[in-house]
């Protein structure tokens, strides 16, 4: 979900990379939805190209194409959501497809999340084709109600993605800048110092964004401003580099840990 950029900083666009990579365990329906490869590919290409007119034309011809999925099992709905194309999401939803738990979590459809968990309780811990749990998706997209339901029904707040990013739901929530979701995850035991690929912590992301409220909450839960990424960058240094004075002052005001004997 969230990788490091070419400048060795956490990338706040955590879900904008092409989904379906990372060799993740999958919990999906049929590979191409209920259609042949050709038509499903047309739908996915329209979504990836941002061509809403083409997508609408395809759906007018065959509304069932709204259930199209790529080779990894990632749906057209998620591809559109990943790209922040809510107009395309609405076009697809107008065809009334049956949402899976990942789509429902990303879209904040709490009743559907509950229904899918009733059908398959293990889906609370399942991974999508691109390596994220439903908790990762609801956390990133700032959906506190599905987050609360998933946590209550067995989702692990500390589980890393199975793709190369190795982000936890807490990384996802901070990247999505949802204070409420960050609080929920920390209350349920998420590690404030968990490291994703590259050694980045959630506090690094808050430092990158200049997000004082989230940084304060993370610090209160034990996040270390001196924890360094693999390249030696601390959250404090990152906030300083970005000119986020309020975050820098907040981190500097935190008592230093005792020296090791």
GIDA-V311267 format. One record per backbone hydrogen bond with DSSP energy under -0.5 kcal/mol. CO is the residue of the C=O (numbers start at 1). NH is the residue of the N-H. Records with the same first field share a line. If there is no record, write none. Layout:
CO: NH / NH
This chain:
1: 3
3: 11
5: 8
9: 5
10: 12
12: 14
13: 16
18: 21
30: 33
32: 35
33: 32
36: 40
37: 41
38: 42
39: 43
40: 44
41: 45
42: 46
43: 47
44: 48
45: 49
46: 50 / 51
47: 50
50: 52
51: 55
52: 56
53: 57
54: 58
55: 59
56: 60
57: 61
58: 62
62: 65
63: 66
64: 67
65: 68
68: 76
70: 73
74: 70
75: 79
76: 80
77: 81
78: 82
79: 83
80: 85
81: 84
84: 86
85: 88 / 89
86: 90
87: 91
88: 92
89: 93
90: 94
92: 95 / 97
93: 96
97: 99
100: 104
101: 105
102: 106
103: 107
104: 108 / 109
105: 108
108: 110
109: 113
110: 114
111: 115
112: 116
113: 117
114: 118
115: 119
116: 120
120: 123
121: 124
122: 125
123: 126
126: 134
127: 27
128: 131
129: 24
131: 162 / 163
132: 128
133: 137
134: 138
135: 139
136: 140
137: 141
138: 143
139: 142
142: 144
143: 147
144: 148
145: 149
146: 150
147: 151
148: 152
149: 153
150: 155
151: 154
155: 157
156: 159
157: 170
159: 169
163: 166
165: 197
167: 161
168: 172
169: 173
170: 174
171: 175
172: 176
173: 178
174: 177
177: 179
178: 182
179: 183
180: 184
181: 185
182: 186
183: 187
184: 188
185: 190
186: 189
190: 192
191: 194
196: 199
197: 200
198: 230
200: 196
201: 205
202: 206
203: 207
204: 208
205: 209
206: 210 / 211
210: 212
211: 215
212: 216
213: 217
214: 218
215: 219
216: 220
217: 221
218: 223
219: 222
223: 225
224: 227
225: 236
227: 235
229: 232
233: 229
234: 238
235: 239
236: 240
237: 241
238: 242
239: 243 / 244
240: 243
243: 245
244: 248
245: 249
246: 250
247: 251
248: 252
249: 253
250: 254
251: 254
